[in-house]
Amino acid sequence: MNDGFLMGIDIGTESARAALLTLDGEVAGSSSREYPLYCPRAEWAEQDPEDWWNATIENIREILSKVKKPKILGIGIGGQMHAPVPVDREGGLLLNRVPLWCDKRSSYLCDEFKKRYEPVQGLKITGNAVLPAWTGFKVQWIREHYSEIYNRTYKFLTCKDYLNLKLTGKMFTDYSEASATYLFDVERKIWSEELVNLLGLDIDKLPDIAEASKLIGTVTPQAAVLTGLEEGTPVAAGGGDMMCILLGAGISKYGQACDITGTAADISVFVEKPLYDPRLMHIHHIVPGGGWVSFGILDAGGGSFKWFKDTFCQKESERAKDKGISVYQLLGDKAGQVPEGSEQLLFFPYLLGERTLGSSNSRGVFFGLTPRHTIAHCVRAIMEGVAFDLNQSLEIIEDKNVGIEEIRAIAGGARSDVWCDIKANVYRRAIVTLNNFEGGVIGAAMLAGLGAGLYGDVEEAAQRIINFDKRYIPEHGKMELYEKMYALYKEMHDGIQGYYHKLAKL
């Protein structure tokens, strides 16, 4: 007999997803809605927070139309990170297009900051290098360019915080989002007055911080009318989408590693404390009790594949539609027929620049094209290029004496047997996939279940919900070839950086 349901909501860059799950992780109903991404200028990427909320309303209503009168015991939300959402004291939205995680308009502010403040000191406080990805620099940009909006702002929320506000009327953030601002003190686990002042910001405009699994409020009468949810349903603080995906993959013990290839792609390892290396990024995990995720990220991971598909693969898209399969599956099957190394074709997947191992000026490059290369070669080169890029971060983490035995793979890229095999041989470790590739909604729902006391601890939740699927084992011959290709990739990666900067100045 079913004891009730949990609702997980995931607000991504391309779409909003919601699912109703049993306490054992079985999906009783799900829904997804897409919304636009606006890029009005180079290095800008924006979305309207109302699009997130409207898509969520529609998703919830669709689920409730399919599952009659479900007993929902808790709601958890995971959302794309680093997007500052300014609201007034009454919760009114003050900016209808906010900069996203991949927006790099604040790069010049980061450069100015590094000239007047020692980045090593900032690394000690935050565990992170100075990057335009961090929310604090985006807020600084808003203060500089939209001073009236900044002055009217009561709190700067993030994506999932804004949805929590719409559901509960409460304004909180969690430790994962707080730690991704460059305004957070790692050791004291509070906002850093020193860094807030250095960026010229006001600390009272930052929300209170709660554990991701803490129940911060309940569904209000107004939200109940809009969504169809029952008034009084508990809502957890939630976490950043990346952290929810990791929780949904069962990453809850130190040393566990995960490859997430969605729009962005990252390689992550759960560690007790930040590794304090400027080439790596660190975000507080959402697992109750703390811990940190050390990672390297590629802003255009799966996004590179999507760009290539949308731009060059119209015929393949039509053929896939006729066959009733995903165009990604069709293209992946084609890539599987191409030899390892894509017949000496390399792809540098920096359509949206780089964060720590390059710069925001980095760009996408195909290197080694000949008349022999086809669509299939290019697709495989994209897959290999993403793996090569992430392997750079994996090597840095390993050099810190972090032992990694296997790597779990989740999100859209984990659906591809070809891509998982490539990663196993580039990373030189087994790749393990899960039965459910969409870990974001699962991780968000787990937070709600933990907050409501429905699981004894995170290990019990993981054992009940998470099931493994396939295991990809590296092969000696493939590893040898990829080691040579990777060495060339790294050499070119470092050597081409100066040309990216020259190109940006033209």
N, C-alpha and C positions, 0 to 999 in steps of 0.2 A: 504494500500500500504506500502511495506517495505521501511523504511528510511535508510537502510544500516545494516551492521553487525559489531559485535565486535569479535575479536579472543582471546580466552583464552588458555594459554599453561601452563601445570602443569608437572614439572619434579620431579617424585617421585623416591623412592628407587628401585622399581621393574620395573617401566615403565614410559614412557613419554606419556602424553595425550594432545590432542589439540581438540578444538571445535570451531565451528563458531556459534555464537548466535545472534538472533535478539535483539533489545534493550529491549524487554520484556522477554528475557531469554529463548526463544524457540530455541532448538538445530536444526540448519539447516544441520550440518554435523559434524562428529567427527571421530577421529582415535586414535589408541594406538599402541605403540611399546615397547617390552621388551628389556632389555639389561642385561649383566652379572654383578654380584656382586662378587668381589674378596676378599677372606679372607686368605691371604698367611700365616698368623700367628695368634695365639690366641690374641684376643682383637683388631685385625686389620680388617677394613672394607673399601674397596676402590672401586672406579669406574673411568672409563676413561671419562673425559669431552667431548671428541669427540664423544663418544657413545650417550651422551645427544643431541648433536648438530645434528648428523646424523639421530637419531630417530625423532627429531623435523622436519628436512627437509622432511623426508618421510611422516610424519603425515600431514604436511601442503600440500604437493603435492597431497596426497590422498584426502584430503578434497576439494581442488580446482578442482580435476578431477570430483568430484560429484556435486559441486555447481558451475555452470558456471558463470564466471566473476562477482563474488560478490563484492559489494562496501564495502570494509573493512575500517571502520572509526577509528580504533585503535586496538592495540595489547597490551596485558598485560601478564606477565609471573610470575608464582609462582614456586619456586623451593625448593627442600629439603635443609635444613639449615645447617650451621656450616661446610661447606666443602670448605676449602681454595684452590683457583685456582690461581697459580702464572702465570703471563703473563709478557712478556717483553714490552718495550716501543711501539713496533709495534703491540702488541696484540697477539704475538705468544705464544702458550701454552708451558710451561717449564716443566711440570710434567704430564706424561700420566696416572698416577693413583693417585688420591687425596684421603685423608682420609675423611670419611663421618661423619655424625652426630653421628652415633653409634660407631665410632672408639674410642678406649680408650687407645691407645698407649702412650698418653701423661699423663697418670695417675701419673707416677713418678715425672714429672715436676710439677704437681699440689701439690704433697706432699712436694717437695722441696720448692715451693713457700710459702706454709703455714708455713714452719719452719722459714722463714726469713722475713715474712710480716704478719701483723695482719689481718686475714680474715675479722674481724668486720669492719675495715676501708675500705676494698675492697667492702664489702656489702653496706656501705654508699655511695660509689661512683657509683657502677654499679647496685645496687639493687639485686645482685646475689651472691651466694656462689661460691667458687672455684671448678670448675668441668672440667673434660677432654672433655666434650661436647663442651665447648666454643671455638670458632674459634681461639682466641688469643693463646691458649696453643698448638693448632695444628700448627700454624705458628711458634711458638717457637721450636717445635719439628723439623720442616723442617729446620729452621736455624741451629739447632744443628747437624742434621744428613745429610742434603743436603746443606751445606754452599754455594757451588758454585751456586746452583739454587736460594737460598735465595738472594745472592749478585746480581744475574742477574735480579731478579724480579723488575719490575717497579711498579706493583700494585698486591695486593692480592684481587681477586674478590671472589664471591661465585657462586653457581650453576646458579641461574637465572641472576646474573650480567654477567657471561661469555656468556650466550646466548644473552643477550642484546648487549654485545660487538660484537658478530658475526652478529647480525642483523643491528646494527646502527654504529658500530665503536667507540661508546662512552663507557667510563669507569666510572660508578657510582655504589654506593650501596644505600640502603634505610635505614630508621631508625629501621625497624624490624631486619634486619641483623646486623646493627651496634651495636644494643643493646644486641646482642647475641654473642659478642666477648670477653667479660670481659675487653674491652678496651674503653668503652663508659661511659661518665659522664652523669648520669641520669638527674641531675638538669640543667646543662648547655647545654645538648644535642649536645655535640661535643666529638671528640676523647679525651680521658684522657691522657695527656702527662705523668702524674705520673705513670699510669699503663703500658703504652707503654714502658717507660724507665725501669720499674721494670722487665718486661719480656725480656728486652734486644732487643727490636724491633725498627724499624725505622718508625716514624709516617708518613713520606712522601711515604711509600709503601702502605698506606691505602687510599682507594678512597674517593672522595667527597661524601657527603651524601645528598640525595634528598628525598622529600616526595614520598611515594610509587605511588601516582597518577600523579605525575609530568611527563609530556612528555619530555623525555631526548634526543630524536633524532628521526630519520626516517629510514626506510629501505633503505640500500645503494644499489647502482647498482649491486654490487657483490652478496649481499644477495638475491636480487630480482631474479637474474639468477638462483641461487641454489634452492630457495624455490618456485618460481612462484608467489611470492607476488608482488604487484605493488610498484615500487620504490617511496619513499616519504611517505609511510604509517606511521603514527605516532606510536611511541612505548613508553609506560609508564615505569617508573622505576621498578614497580612490587614489590613483597614482598615475604617473606618466605612462604613456602607452608602452614604451620600451620595457619598463619595469613590470607592467602587467603581463606582457608577453613572456618575460623571463619566469615570472611566477607561474604562468600557465604552462610553461615547459618543465616545471618542477625544479627550477634552479633555487635551491634553498639551503645548500650546504657549501661551505668554503671549498674552492677548487673546482666546482662545477662550471662548465663552459657552454656557451650557446651561440650559434650563428643565426641571426635574424636577417632574412633578406625579404624586405617588403619594398616600398618606394625607396627608402634608404636601406642600407645594409650595415650591420655591425657585428663584431666579434666581441663577446663579453665573457668575463670571468668574475665569479662572486668571491670577494676577498674581505678579510676582516677590517682592514683599514686602507685608505687610499695609498697608492704606490708612489705618489709624489714624483711623477715623471711628466714633463711638459708635453711629451709626445702622446700621452694617454689622457683620457677624460675619465672623470669619476662622478658617479651619481649615487646617492644614498638609496639602498634597496628598500622595497616596500614590505619585505619579510618582517613580521613582528620580532622585535629584539635588535634590529639594526643590521649593520654590515654594509659593504659598499660594492658597487659594480664597477670594475675597471674595464675600459673598452676603447676600441677604435671604431670610427664610423665613417661611412661613405655616403654622402648625401644623395647621390644618384646611383644606387645599387640596382634594385629592380627597376628603378626609374629609367636607367639607361636602356634596359631591355624594352620597356614600354615605349620610350621615345623611338627606338629603332623600329619596333612593330608598327607604331602609328604612322611613321614617316615613310617607310620603305616597303611595308608588307601588306598592301591592300589586297593583292591577289591571294596571298596566303590566308588573310582574314576571311575572304569570301569562300575559299575552299574549306576552311575549318567550319564555317557556318553551314555549308552544304552537308558536311559530314556529321554535324551535330557535336563537335568537340571544341575545346578551347583553342584559340589560335596559338596560345603559349605552348600547349601540348604539341600541336603540329610543328611549330618551330623548334621545340626541344627535341622532338623525334628526328628532325632533319639534322640538327646539330650533333646528335648521337651518331650519325653516319660519317661525320668528319673526323679525321685522326686527331689524337691528342696534340695540342700545340697549334691547331687550326692551320696547319701547313705554313708555319712561320708568320702568322699574323697576330699582332698584339693590339689590344685595345686598352686605353687609359680612360677609365670611366668618370671623368671629372667634369661632367656637364654642368654641375652646380658648384664647381670649385672644390677645394679641400679645406679641412679644418687644421689639424696639427702637423701633418707630415708634408704639407705643401702650403698653399695659400688660397685665398678666395679668388685669385687670378687664374688658378689652374683651369684647364679646359679639356674637353674630350678629344682624343686622338686615336685614329686607326693608323698603325705603323706596319708597313710591309705588304700593302695591297698590290696584287697582280691581277691580270685578266683571268687567272684561274680561280680566284676567290669568288664565292657565291654568297647568297643570303645566308645559307647554312653556316658557312665559314665565319661570317660576321657575328652571327648569333653565338656560336661557340666561343669566339674570341671575347665577346662581351662577358659571357659566363666566366671564362678564365681570368679576364681582367679584374672582375669583382673579387674573385678568390685571391688573386695575387695582391691586390690592394689590402685586403683584410689580413692576409698572412703577415704583412709588415707589422701590424699591431700585435698579432699573436706572438711573433718572435720577441718583441719588446717585453711583453708580459712574462713570457717564459724566462727571459734573462733576469727577471726579478725573483727567481727561484719559486715560481708558482707552478706546482705540478698539475698537469692536465692529462687525463687518460683518454677521454673521448669528448666529442662535441655534439651536443644536441642541435638539431636544425628545425626551425619553425618559421611560420609565415609563408607567403606565396612561393618563394624560391625552393622551399622544402618539398613542393609537389613534383619537382623535376628530378627524375632518376639520374639524368645526365649531369645536372648541376651538382647534385649531392655526390656523385662519383668523382667529379672534378675536384670538389672541395676536400674529399677524403684524401686524395692523392697530393693536392697542394699543401694541405695542413699536415699530412703524414699521420693522420689519426682517424679512427673510426668515426663515422657520422651516423647519428641515430635520429630517426624521425618519429613523430608521434601520430597517433590515429587522427587527432584533430589538429589541423595546421593553423587554425585561428586562435592562438593562445591569448590574444588581448581580451576578448570577452570572457574567457574562462578565468584568467587571472583577476579581472575586475570582479567577477562573481565570487571568486574565492575570498576576496577581501571582505565582501559583504557578509559571507558566511562566517568568516572568522570574527568579524565585529559583532555579529549577532549571537556568537557562542555556539554555533551549530557544529563546529569542529573543535576537537580538543587542542590542536595546534596545527601548524602549517604542514607538518609531515603527514598527519592524518588526512588533511584535505587533499594533499598530493596523491596519497595512496588510493583514495576513493575516486579521484577524478581523472588522473593522468594514466594513459595507456600508450605503450610504445608500439611502433609499427616495423619499420625496416632498419637494417644495419648495413652500412656501406664500408667495406674494408679496403684500405689502400693496397695497391699492387706495386711490386718492386720496379718493374719496367716503366710504369707510368710515373712513379715518383721520381725516377732518375731524369726522365725527359722534362718534367715540370720543374725540377730543381734548376736545370739549365735555363729554361725559359724565364723562371722567376728571377734568376741572377741578372739576366739582361733587362728584365722589367725594372728592377730596383735601380740599376745603373742609369737607365734612361729616365726614370722618374726623377732622380736627383739632378741629372744633367740638363733636363729641359726646363727647370723652374725659372731660370733667368729669361728664357724666351717668352714664357707666360707673362712675366712682368713687362717686358718690352711691348708685347702685343696689347696689353691693357692700356699702355700709354699712347697708342696710336690714335 
